[in-house]
Amino acid sequence: MSGQIHHFEYGVITPILSYALSVLGSVLALTCAVRARESTTTGQRARWIAGASIALGGTAIWTMHFMAMLGFGVEGTTIRYGVPLTVISLVLAIVSVGIGLSLVGFGRADFVKILGGGLFTGIGVAAMHYTGMAGMQLDGTISYDVVPVVLSVLIAVVAAIVALWLSVRVRGGWAIAGSALIMGVAVNGMHFTGMTAMHVELHSETIRRSGVTAGTLLVPIVVAVVIGVIGLVYAMLAAPSEEDRAALAYFESRRNATAAPGPAPAGTPVEQGRRGAVAAGEAFPQRPHRASTPGGSGFNGFEPKNKA
C-alpha cells in the first residue's frame, strides 16, 4: 500500500524556519569568506575557511534539511532517525563544503577552480541529503523517481558553483545579504526537489524500529546551532577587518608624524623665542664662572691679579 506523504505537517512554519536557517548560515559563511580573503597569514585564512564550512555546510544546508524534515510525515507509520547515518550526513555536508572553499580560498580562484570545487561540493551536498534520507526508518520501503533525483543533484551543483563564486567576489553588507537570500532559495529548492522524488510503500505489519525521533534530535541540534552562531559572531567582532587595520595604520602614521622632532616654522612663537635667546646671548656674553677652589679665589679661565 502506498503511503500518503506530507511535507508540511505543521503548515508554513517549518519551511519558513528552514529558509531562515539557510539564509543565516549563508550570511555567516560569506562573512567568514570575506575575512579569509583579508587574512594576512595561511593559518588565519584556514581558520576562517573552516568557520565558513561549518556555517554553510552545518547551518545553511544540514540544519536547514533537518528543520524541513520536521514537517515531513507519512500516514500510517512513525518516522525515526538512525543516529550514525544522521551524523555521517552532517560530516559530509561540512567536509564537502570545506574542500570546495579550500580550492578557491588558497591561491588564485580562477574559473576552473570554481567549477571543479562547485561540482565536488554539489555532489557532496546531494550525498548528504540522500544519506540523511537513508537514515530515516519507517514501516515501509522508500523509492525515488530518477528525474527529480537528477534534477536535485544539478540544482545542488549549480548552487555550489554560485556559492563558491560569491565567496571570492562578494563584499559589503548589502551584497552579502542579497547573496544569502539567493543561496537560501537554492538550498531549499534542492531539498524539496529531492523530496518530491520520494515514494513510500507501507508494510502490512508494524516492525519496531531503532533510532530516535526528530523531536529528540531537535534540542541538541538547536543548542549546537546557537553555540556555533554565537562563536562565529564573536570571532568576527573580535578580529579586526581590513578597514580596521587601515584605520589603525593611518592613526599610527599620524602619531609618528606628530612625535617626530623637526624645525619649527619661522613665524611660530617657538622659533621667535629661539631667535631672541640667541640675540640676547650675542649682546651679553656669559659671565665667567667663579671657581670655588680651595685656598684661593678667582675666576675660571683667568689669572687673579697680583696686588702691588
C-alpha positions in Angstrom: 0.0 0.0 0.0 1.3 3.4 -1.0 1.8 5.8 2.0 0.4 9.3 1.9 3.3 11.7 2.2 3.0 15.1 3.9 5.8 17.7 3.5 4.2 20.4 5.6 2.6 18.7 8.6 2.9 21.9 10.7 2.0 24.3 8.0 4.3 27.0 6.7 6.3 27.2 10.0 8.9 24.6 9.0 9.7 25.9 5.5 10.0 29.4 6.9 12.4 28.3 9.6 14.4 26.2 7.2 14.7 29.1 4.8 15.7 31.4 7.7 18.4 29.0 8.8 19.8 28.7 5.3 20.0 32.5 4.9 21.6 32.8 8.4 24.2 30.2 7.6 24.9 31.8 4.2 25.4 35.2 5.8 27.9 33.8 8.3 29.7 31.8 5.6 30.0 34.7 3.2 31.3 37.0 6.0 33.8 34.4 7.0 34.9 34.1 3.3 35.5 37.9 3.2 37.6 37.6 6.4 39.5 34.7 4.8 40.4 36.9 1.8 41.6 39.7 4.0 43.8 37.3 6.1 47.5 38.0 6.1 48.7 34.5 7.1 47.8 31.0 5.9 46.7 30.0 9.4 44.2 32.8 9.7 42.8 32.0 6.2 42.5 28.3 7.1 40.6 29.2 10.3 38.1 31.5 8.5 37.6 28.9 5.8 36.8 26.3 8.5 34.3 28.7 10.0 32.7 29.3 6.6 32.4 25.5 6.1 30.7 25.0 9.4 28.3 27.9 8.8 27.4 26.9 5.2 27.6 23.1 5.4 26.4 22.8 9.0 23.8 25.6 9.4 22.7 26.7 5.9 22.5 23.2 4.4 22.3 20.4 7.0 20.3 22.1 9.7 18.0 23.5 7.1 17.5 19.9 5.9 16.7 18.7 9.3 14.3 21.6 10.1 12.4 20.9 6.8 12.2 17.2 7.8 10.4 18.1 11.0 7.4 18.9 8.8 7.7 15.6 6.9 5.4 12.7 7.7 3.9 9.6 6.2 0.4 8.4 7.2 0.3 5.1 9.0 3.8 5.0 10.3 6.2 6.7 12.7 9.4 8.1 11.4 12.6 7.6 13.4 16.2 8.5 12.5 19.3 6.4 12.8 22.0 8.4 14.7 25.1 7.1 12.8 23.8 7.9 9.3 22.5 11.2 10.5 25.9 12.2 11.9 27.6 11.0 8.7 25.3 13.2 6.6 26.3 16.2 8.8 30.0 15.4 8.3 29.5 15.0 4.5 28.0 18.5 4.3 30.7 20.2 6.3 33.6 18.4 4.6 32.4 18.8 1.0 31.8 22.5 1.5 35.2 22.8 3.2 37.0 21.2 0.3 35.2 23.4 -2.2 36.0 26.6 -0.2 39.7 25.5 0.2 40.1 25.0 -3.5 39.0 28.6 -4.2 40.3 30.1 -0.9 44.0 29.3 -1.4 45.9 30.6 -4.4 44.2 32.3 -7.3 40.5 31.5 -7.6 40.0 31.0 -11.4 37.1 29.6 -13.3 38.4 26.1 -13.4 38.8 26.0 -9.6 35.3 27.4 -9.0 33.8 24.9 -11.5 35.7 21.9 -10.1 35.0 22.9 -6.5 31.3 23.5 -7.2 31.0 20.1 -8.9 32.6 18.4 -5.9 30.7 20.4 -3.3 27.3 20.0 -5.1 27.7 16.2 -5.3 28.7 16.1 -1.7 25.6 18.1 -0.6 23.4 15.8 -2.7 25.1 12.9 -1.0 24.4 14.5 2.4 20.7 14.8 1.5 20.2 11.2 0.4 22.4 9.8 3.2 20.2 11.6 5.7 17.1 10.1 4.0 18.7 6.6 4.2 19.0 7.1 7.9 15.2 7.6 8.1 13.4 4.5 9.4 9.7 3.7 9.0 7.4 0.8 8.3 7.8 0.9 4.6 10.1 0.8 1.6 11.4 4.1 0.2 11.9 4.5 -3.5 12.8 7.5 -5.7 12.0 8.7 -9.2 15.1 9.2 -11.3 14.2 12.5 -12.9 13.7 14.6 -9.7 16.8 13.0 -8.2 18.9 14.0 -11.1 17.4 17.5 -11.1 18.1 17.9 -7.4 21.7 17.0 -7.9 22.0 19.5 -10.8 20.5 22.2 -8.5 23.0 21.3 -5.8 25.9 21.6 -8.2 24.7 24.9 -9.7 24.0 26.3 -6.2 27.5 25.2 -5.0 29.2 26.9 -8.0 27.3 30.1 -7.3 28.1 29.9 -3.6 31.9 29.4 -4.3 31.8 32.3 -6.8 30.1 34.5 -4.3 32.7 33.5 -1.6 35.5 35.0 -3.7 33.7 38.0 -5.1 31.1 39.4 -2.8 31.9 42.0 -0.1 29.9 44.6 1.7 26.8 44.1 4.0 24.1 44.6 1.3 25.8 42.3 -1.2 26.3 39.6 1.4 22.6 39.9 2.5 21.3 39.7 -1.1 23.6 36.8 -1.9 22.4 34.9 1.2 18.8 35.3 0.2 19.5 33.8 -3.2 21.6 31.0 -1.7 18.7 30.2 0.7 16.3 29.8 -2.3 18.8 27.4 -4.0 19.4 25.3 -0.9 15.7 24.9 -0.1 14.9 24.3 -3.8 17.4 21.4 -3.9 15.9 19.9 -0.7 12.3 20.0 -1.7 13.0 18.9 -5.3 14.7 15.8 -3.9 11.8 15.2 -1.6 9.3 15.2 -4.5 11.1 12.2 -5.9 10.3 10.1 -2.8 7.6 7.3 -2.6 6.8 5.0 0.3 5.3 1.6 0.1 4.0 0.7 3.6 4.5 -2.8 5.0 1.5 -4.9 6.1 2.8 -5.3 9.6 4.4 -2.9 12.0 8.1 -3.6 12.9 9.8 -2.0 15.9 12.4 0.4 14.6 15.5 1.6 16.3 16.7 5.2 16.2 15.3 8.4 17.7 12.5 10.8 16.8 13.0 14.2 15.2 11.9 15.8 18.5 14.7 14.0 20.4 17.3 15.4 18.0 15.9 18.9 17.9 17.2 20.0 21.3 20.9 19.1 20.8 20.8 20.5 17.2 19.3 23.8 18.4 21.9 24.1 21.2 24.8 23.3 18.7 23.5 25.9 16.2 23.2 28.6 18.9 26.7 27.9 20.2 28.1 27.8 16.7 26.4 31.1 15.6 27.5 32.9 18.8 31.1 31.6 18.4 31.3 32.8 14.8 29.8 36.2 15.5 32.2 36.7 18.4 35.1 35.7 16.3 34.1 38.2 13.6 33.6 41.0 16.1 36.9 40.3 17.9 39.0 40.0 14.7 39.9 43.3 13.0 38.7 43.8 9.5 40.6 45.3 6.6 39.0 48.7 7.3 40.0 48.4 10.9 43.6 47.6 10.0 43.7 50.5 7.5 42.4 53.0 10.1 44.9 51.7 12.7 47.7 52.2 10.3 46.5 55.7 9.5 46.4 56.8 13.1 49.8 55.2 13.8 51.3 57.2 10.9 49.7 60.3 12.2 51.0 59.7 15.7 54.5 59.0 14.5 54.5 62.2 12.4 53.4 64.3 15.4 56.0 62.8 17.7 58.9 63.2 15.2 61.3 66.2 16.0 61.8 68.9 13.4 62.5 72.6 12.9 59.6 74.8 13.9 58.2 77.2 11.3 59.8 80.6 11.1 56.7 82.5 12.2 55.8 80.5 15.2 56.3 81.8 18.8 58.7 78.9 19.5 61.1 79.9 16.7 60.8 83.6 17.6 61.8 82.7 21.2 64.8 80.8 19.9 65.9 83.8 17.8 65.5 86.2 20.7 67.6 83.9 23.0 70.4 83.7 20.5 70.4 87.5 20.0 70.5 88.1 23.8 73.4 85.7 24.1 75.4 87.6 21.5 74.8 91.0 23.0 75.5 90.0 26.6 78.3 87.4 26.7 78.0 84.9 29.5 79.9 86.0 32.7 82.8 83.9 33.7 82.0 81.2 36.2 83.5 81.8 39.6 85.6 78.8 40.6 85.4 77.7 44.2 89.0 76.4 44.5 90.5 75.5 47.9 92.9 78.0 49.2 92.2 80.9 46.9 89.6 82.7 44.9 89.5 83.7 41.4 87.6 83.3 38.1 87.7 80.2 36.0 89.8 80.9 32.9 91.6 84.0 34.3 94.6 84.6 36.5 93.9 86.5 39.6 95.5 90.0 39.7 98.6 90.5 42.0 98.2 93.5 44.2 101.3 95.7 44.4 
